[in-house]
Amino acid sequence: MNHNRFLGYTKDEKGQLIIEPDEAEVVKRIFREYLEGASLQQIGRGLEADGILTGAGKKKWRAETLQKILKNEKYIGDALLQKT
């Protein structure tokens, strides 16, 4: 699984996927704020104000980026591997 822009995860020296604690807190924050009723723009502005970078290392959080995180099957627990 590609992890380069997968916020909250990295790989160890053996290539195993592991949780990146600081980034995982950002992902939890995004979901929490969304469930509390914040808009994607509000969430993005808050992350930018706190100096939190995107998974790609950018300062600007786009609504599309946040939407992809919220719909990502791996974050929400719907990942289905070996689909074919």
Sine and cosine of phi, psi and omega as CSV:
sin_phi,cos_phi,sin_psi,cos_psi,sin_omega,cos_omega
0.00,0.00,0.70,-0.71,0.04,-1.00
-0.94,0.34,0.75,-0.66,-0.02,-1.00
-0.85,-0.53,-0.01,1.00,-0.10,-1.00
-0.86,0.50,-0.62,0.78,0.02,-1.00
-0.89,-0.46,0.40,0.92,-0.02,-1.00
-0.99,-0.16,1.00,-0.01,-0.11,-0.99
-0.85,0.53,0.79,-0.61,0.05,-1.00
0.96,-0.28,-0.16,0.99,-0.02,-1.00
-0.72,-0.70,0.43,-0.90,0.14,-0.99
-0.53,-0.85,-0.07,-1.00,0.05,-1.00
-0.87,-0.49,0.56,-0.83,0.05,-1.00
-1.00,0.09,-0.09,-1.00,-0.05,-1.00
-0.90,0.43,-0.34,0.94,0.04,-1.00
-1.00,-0.05,-0.01,1.00,0.00,-1.00
1.00,0.08,0.17,0.99,0.02,-1.00
-0.99,0.13,0.66,-0.75,0.02,-1.00
-0.95,0.32,0.80,-0.60,0.01,-1.00
-0.74,-0.67,0.38,-0.92,0.00,-1.00
-0.98,0.21,0.70,-0.71,0.13,-0.99
-0.99,-0.13,0.97,-0.23,-0.18,-0.98
-0.81,0.59,-0.71,0.71,-0.04,-1.00
-0.91,0.43,-0.69,0.72,0.01,-1.00
-0.93,0.36,-0.57,0.82,0.02,-1.00
-0.88,0.47,-0.58,0.82,0.05,-1.00
-0.91,0.41,-0.56,0.83,0.05,-1.00
-0.91,0.41,-0.69,0.73,0.02,-1.00
-0.89,0.46,-0.70,0.71,0.04,-1.00
-0.87,0.49,-0.65,0.76,0.02,-1.00
-0.88,0.47,-0.70,0.71,0.00,-1.00
-0.86,0.52,-0.75,0.66,0.01,-1.00
-0.90,0.43,-0.68,0.73,-0.02,-1.00
-0.88,0.47,-0.75,0.66,-0.03,-1.00
-0.90,0.43,-0.61,0.79,0.03,-1.00
-0.90,0.43,-0.70,0.71,0.01,-1.00
-0.92,0.39,-0.42,0.91,0.05,-1.00
-0.99,0.14,-0.05,1.00,0.09,-1.00
0.97,-0.25,0.06,1.00,0.01,-1.00
-0.95,0.32,0.58,-0.81,0.06,-1.00
-0.98,0.20,0.25,-0.97,0.03,-1.00
-0.88,0.48,-0.62,0.79,0.02,-1.00
-0.91,0.41,-0.65,0.76,0.03,-1.00
-0.90,0.43,-0.68,0.74,0.02,-1.00
-0.89,0.46,-0.73,0.68,-0.01,-1.00
-0.86,0.50,-0.70,0.71,0.01,-1.00
-0.89,0.46,-0.63,0.78,0.02,-1.00
-0.91,0.41,-0.66,0.75,0.02,-1.00
-0.91,0.42,-0.67,0.74,0.03,-1.00
-0.89,0.45,-0.67,0.74,0.00,-1.00
-0.88,0.47,-0.52,0.85,0.01,-1.00
-1.00,0.01,0.05,1.00,0.06,-1.00
0.96,0.29,0.43,0.90,-0.03,-1.00
-1.00,0.02,0.78,-0.63,-0.03,-1.00
-1.00,0.03,0.44,-0.90,0.07,-1.00
-0.95,0.33,0.09,-1.00,0.06,-1.00
-0.88,0.47,-0.41,0.91,0.03,-1.00
-1.00,0.01,0.02,1.00,0.03,-1.00
0.99,0.12,0.30,0.95,-0.01,-1.00
-1.00,-0.06,0.48,-0.88,0.01,-1.00
-0.99,0.17,-0.49,0.87,-0.08,-1.00
-1.00,0.01,0.83,-0.56,0.07,-1.00
-0.99,-0.12,0.88,-0.48,0.04,-1.00
-1.00,-0.05,0.53,-0.85,0.03,-1.00
-0.85,0.53,-0.58,0.81,0.00,-1.00
-0.90,0.44,-0.61,0.79,0.03,-1.00
-0.90,0.43,-0.71,0.70,0.01,-1.00
-0.91,0.41,-0.62,0.79,0.02,-1.00
-0.89,0.45,-0.64,0.77,0.03,-1.00
-0.90,0.44,-0.63,0.78,0.04,-1.00
-0.90,0.44,-0.72,0.70,-0.04,-1.00
-0.92,0.38,-0.41,0.91,0.00,-1.00
-0.98,-0.20,-0.07,1.00,-0.07,-1.00
-0.90,0.44,0.83,-0.56,-0.07,-1.00
-0.89,0.46,-0.43,0.90,-0.01,-1.00
-0.97,0.22,-0.59,0.81,0.03,-1.00
-0.95,0.32,-0.61,0.79,-0.08,-1.00
-1.00,-0.02,-0.01,1.00,0.12,-0.99
1.00,0.03,0.32,0.95,-0.01,-1.00
-0.95,-0.33,0.32,0.95,-0.05,-1.00
-0.91,0.41,0.75,-0.66,0.05,-1.00
-0.84,-0.55,0.95,-0.30,-0.05,-1.00
-1.00,0.02,0.34,-0.94,-0.01,-1.00
0.80,0.60,0.84,0.55,-0.10,-0.99
-0.93,0.37,-0.32,0.95,0.02,-1.00
-0.84,-0.55,0.00,0.00,0.00,0.00
